[in-house]
Amino acid sequence: MKSFLIAFSMYSKIPVPQTEWTKKHMAWALCWFPAVGVSVGTVLALWLIFADFIGLGSMARGAIALVIPFAISGGIHLDGLCDTADALGSHQSRERKLAILQDSHIGAFALIVCGLYLIVFFAFWCEIHVTKRLIPLLALVPVLSRCLSALGAVTIKNARGSGLLAAFTEGADIKKARIILVFLSLITAALMILLYPLMGVVMVSAALLSFLYYNIMSRRVFGGITGDLAGFFLQICELSCIVAAVTAQAFIGR
């Protein structure tokens, strides 16, 4: 239970009772990270149902759908996207890129990428035709992205060997954590496919392709991952799933 509370304290703005952040409890917090996604997905699903009930237009519906994950997470993952954009845009050495990730200041590349990301994400939220059958899949996207993000944290080398992400993994039983997170990822993906087979396959494939890109890019450019890169992946994964859903609707119908 303490690991559960730490996960929500770290990765969400949802008020939870405070607990002691010991290595033992922090080590299992990542396994509870998908539970934060369940909270995000539940609020998102309720919003989409309500928006459909009152006949809200696609722009208003899409704007709130875009804001919900940021409001619940506190923008921590978007911050990772911004820091990663600055590091990638610098074209500096690996050591310099890692130093940029640690810099709390925002640079030009972060501002540009963040703005473009929000515009594109909003545009696709406006384009998607939200059906009762699709809503559960959209609600499971934040769960899948967090399953894969946590899985990456315990399978991909840490670029620094220190930092906040390392604090959440260094005391963990890596083998058990991997088994748990692989299981949660498979269950979430399978549920999406069972609920809506063709659309589920397309969205899960988009998530897996974004995870493959994240794995290769992080190793090649940074020598591993950091907390910022994990946040970068989560944002890219969720955008990829929404883009995949819109694309699928265009080709296979609604």
C-alpha positions as CSV (number, residue, x, y, z in Angstrom):
1,M,0.0,0.0,0.0
2,K,2.9,2.4,0.7
3,S,4.3,1.8,-2.7
4,F,0.8,2.6,-4.2
5,L,0.7,5.9,-2.3
6,I,4.2,6.8,-3.4
7,A,3.3,6.2,-7.0
8,F,0.3,8.5,-6.7
9,S,2.3,11.1,-4.8
10,M,5.1,11.1,-7.4
11,Y,3.2,10.8,-10.7
12,S,-0.1,12.5,-10.0
13,K,-1.7,15.5,-8.3
14,I,-4.3,13.4,-6.7
15,P,-4.2,13.9,-2.9
16,V,-3.2,10.8,-1.0
17,P,-2.0,10.2,2.6
18,Q,1.7,10.8,3.0
19,T,4.0,8.0,3.7
20,E,7.7,7.4,4.3
21,W,9.7,7.2,1.0
22,T,12.0,4.3,1.9
23,K,14.0,2.4,-0.7
24,K,11.9,-0.7,-0.1
25,H,8.6,1.0,-0.8
26,M,10.0,3.2,-3.7
27,A,11.3,0.0,-5.4
28,W,7.8,-1.2,-6.1
29,A,6.2,2.1,-6.8
30,L,6.7,1.7,-10.6
31,C,4.6,-1.4,-10.5
32,W,1.7,0.8,-9.3
33,F,2.4,3.5,-12.0
34,P,-0.3,1.9,-14.3
35,A,-2.8,2.6,-11.5
36,V,-2.3,6.3,-12.1
37,G,-3.2,5.6,-15.7
38,V,-6.4,4.0,-14.5
39,S,-7.3,7.2,-12.7
40,V,-6.6,9.3,-15.8
41,G,-8.5,6.9,-18.1
42,T,-11.5,6.8,-15.8
43,V,-11.8,10.6,-15.7
44,L,-11.2,10.8,-19.5
45,A,-14.0,8.2,-20.1
46,L,-16.4,10.0,-17.9
47,W,-15.7,13.3,-19.7
48,L,-16.2,11.7,-23.1
49,I,-19.5,10.2,-22.1
50,F,-20.7,13.4,-20.6
51,A,-19.6,15.5,-23.6
52,D,-21.5,13.1,-25.9
53,F,-24.6,13.2,-23.6
54,I,-24.8,17.0,-23.7
55,G,-23.9,17.1,-27.4
56,L,-20.7,19.1,-27.0
57,G,-18.8,20.1,-30.1
58,S,-15.5,18.4,-31.0
59,M,-13.3,21.3,-30.2
60,A,-14.6,21.8,-26.6
61,R,-14.6,18.0,-26.1
62,G,-11.0,17.7,-27.5
63,A,-9.7,20.6,-25.4
64,I,-10.8,19.1,-22.1
65,A,-9.7,15.6,-23.2
66,L,-6.2,17.1,-23.9
67,V,-6.1,18.8,-20.5
68,I,-7.3,16.0,-18.3
69,P,-4.0,13.9,-18.3
70,F,-1.9,17.0,-17.7
71,A,-4.2,18.2,-14.9
72,I,-4.0,14.8,-13.1
73,S,-0.3,14.2,-13.7
74,G,0.7,17.8,-12.9
75,G,2.5,18.0,-16.2
76,I,5.4,16.0,-15.0
77,H,5.6,13.9,-18.3
78,L,5.1,17.0,-20.5
79,D,8.1,18.5,-18.7
80,G,10.1,15.4,-19.7
81,L,9.0,16.0,-23.3
82,C,10.3,19.6,-23.2
83,D,13.6,18.7,-21.6
84,T,14.2,15.9,-24.1
85,A,13.4,18.3,-27.0
86,D,16.0,20.7,-25.8
87,A,18.6,17.9,-25.4
88,L,17.9,16.4,-28.8
89,G,17.8,19.8,-30.5
90,S,21.2,20.8,-29.0
91,H,23.2,18.5,-31.3
92,Q,25.8,18.4,-28.5
93,S,27.8,15.5,-27.1
94,R,26.1,12.8,-25.1
95,E,27.4,14.2,-21.8
96,R,26.1,17.7,-22.7
97,K,22.7,16.3,-23.7
98,L,22.4,14.6,-20.3
99,A,23.4,17.8,-18.6
100,I,20.6,19.7,-20.6
101,L,18.1,17.1,-19.4
102,Q,19.0,18.1,-15.8
103,D,18.7,21.8,-16.5
104,S,15.4,23.2,-15.1
105,H,15.4,26.1,-17.6
106,I,13.3,25.9,-20.8
107,G,15.0,26.4,-24.1
108,A,13.8,27.3,-27.6
109,F,13.5,23.7,-28.8
110,A,11.4,22.8,-25.7
111,L,9.0,25.7,-26.4
112,I,8.7,24.9,-30.1
113,V,8.2,21.2,-29.6
114,C,5.7,21.6,-26.7
115,G,3.6,24.0,-28.8
116,L,3.6,21.8,-31.8
117,Y,2.8,18.7,-29.7
118,L,-0.2,20.3,-28.1
119,I,-1.5,21.7,-31.4
120,V,-1.2,18.3,-33.1
121,F,-2.6,16.4,-30.1
122,F,-5.6,18.8,-30.0
123,A,-6.2,18.5,-33.7
124,F,-6.4,14.8,-33.6
125,W,-8.7,14.8,-30.5
126,C,-11.0,17.0,-32.6
127,E,-10.8,14.7,-35.6
128,I,-11.5,11.5,-33.7
129,H,-15.1,10.2,-33.9
130,V,-15.8,9.1,-30.3
131,T,-18.1,6.1,-30.2
132,K,-19.3,4.1,-27.2
133,R,-17.2,1.2,-28.4
134,L,-14.1,3.4,-28.7
135,I,-14.3,5.1,-25.3
136,P,-12.9,2.1,-23.3
137,L,-9.9,1.9,-25.7
138,L,-9.2,5.6,-25.3
139,A,-9.5,5.2,-21.5
140,L,-7.0,2.4,-21.6
141,V,-4.3,4.4,-23.5
142,P,-3.0,6.1,-20.4
143,V,-2.8,2.7,-18.7
144,L,-0.9,1.1,-21.5
145,S,1.5,4.1,-21.8
146,R,2.3,3.9,-18.1
147,C,2.8,0.1,-18.2
148,L,5.3,0.5,-21.1
149,S,7.0,3.5,-19.5
150,A,7.5,1.6,-16.2
151,L,8.6,-1.5,-18.2
152,G,11.2,0.6,-19.9
153,A,12.5,1.8,-16.6
154,V,13.3,-1.7,-15.5
155,T,14.5,-3.1,-18.8
156,I,16.5,-0.2,-20.4
157,K,19.9,0.8,-19.0
158,N,19.8,4.0,-16.9
159,A,21.9,6.6,-18.7
160,R,23.3,8.1,-15.5
161,G,23.0,5.3,-12.9
162,S,21.7,8.0,-10.6
163,G,18.8,10.5,-10.3
164,L,15.2,10.1,-9.5
165,L,14.4,7.3,-11.9
166,A,17.4,5.3,-10.4
167,A,16.0,5.9,-6.9
168,F,12.8,4.1,-8.0
169,T,14.6,1.1,-9.5
170,E,17.8,0.5,-7.6
171,G,16.2,-1.3,-4.7
172,A,13.7,-3.2,-6.8
173,D,13.7,-6.9,-7.6
174,I,14.2,-6.2,-11.3
175,K,13.2,-9.7,-12.4
176,K,9.9,-9.7,-10.5
177,A,9.2,-6.1,-11.5
178,R,9.7,-7.0,-15.2
179,I,7.4,-10.0,-14.9
180,I,4.7,-7.9,-13.2
181,L,4.9,-5.0,-15.8
182,V,5.0,-7.4,-18.8
183,F,1.9,-9.1,-17.4
184,L,0.1,-5.7,-16.9
185,S,1.2,-4.6,-20.4
186,L,-0.1,-7.8,-22.0
187,I,-3.4,-7.7,-20.1
188,T,-4.0,-4.0,-21.1
189,A,-3.1,-4.7,-24.7
190,A,-5.3,-7.8,-24.8
191,L,-8.2,-6.0,-23.3
192,M,-8.0,-3.3,-25.9
193,I,-7.9,-5.9,-28.7
194,L,-10.8,-7.9,-27.2
195,L,-13.0,-4.8,-26.8
196,Y,-12.5,-3.6,-30.4
197,P,-10.3,-6.1,-32.3
198,L,-9.2,-4.2,-35.4
199,M,-8.9,-0.7,-33.7
200,G,-7.3,-2.3,-30.7
201,V,-4.6,-3.9,-32.9
202,V,-3.9,-0.6,-34.6
203,M,-3.6,1.4,-31.3
204,V,-1.5,-1.3,-29.5
205,S,0.8,-1.5,-32.5
206,A,1.3,2.3,-32.4
207,A,2.2,2.1,-28.7
208,L,4.7,-0.7,-29.4
209,L,6.3,1.1,-32.3
210,S,6.7,4.2,-30.1
211,F,8.3,2.0,-27.4
212,L,10.7,0.5,-30.0
213,Y,11.7,4.0,-31.1
214,Y,12.1,5.1,-27.5
215,N,14.3,2.1,-26.8
216,I,16.6,2.6,-29.8
217,M,16.8,6.4,-29.6
218,S,17.5,6.4,-25.9
219,R,20.3,3.9,-26.1
220,R,21.9,5.4,-29.2
221,V,21.7,9.1,-28.3
222,F,21.8,9.1,-24.5
223,G,23.3,5.7,-23.6
224,G,20.1,4.8,-21.8
225,I,17.1,6.4,-20.2
226,T,16.4,9.0,-17.5
227,G,13.2,10.2,-15.9
228,D,12.8,12.9,-18.5
229,L,13.1,10.4,-21.3
230,A,10.5,8.2,-19.6
231,G,8.1,11.2,-19.6
232,F,9.0,11.9,-23.2
233,F,8.1,8.4,-24.2
234,L,4.7,8.5,-22.3
235,Q,3.7,11.6,-24.2
236,I,4.8,10.3,-27.6
237,C,3.0,7.0,-26.9
238,E,-0.3,8.6,-26.1
239,L,-0.2,10.9,-29.1
240,S,0.7,7.9,-31.3
241,C,-2.3,5.9,-30.1
242,I,-4.7,8.8,-30.8
243,V,-3.2,9.4,-34.2
244,A,-3.5,5.7,-34.9
245,A,-7.2,5.7,-33.9
246,V,-8.0,8.6,-36.2
247,T,-6.1,7.0,-39.1
248,A,-7.8,3.7,-38.6
249,Q,-11.2,5.4,-38.6
250,A,-10.3,7.1,-41.9
251,F,-9.5,3.7,-43.5
252,I,-11.7,1.2,-41.8
253,G,-14.7,3.3,-40.9
254,R,-16.2,4.1,-37.6
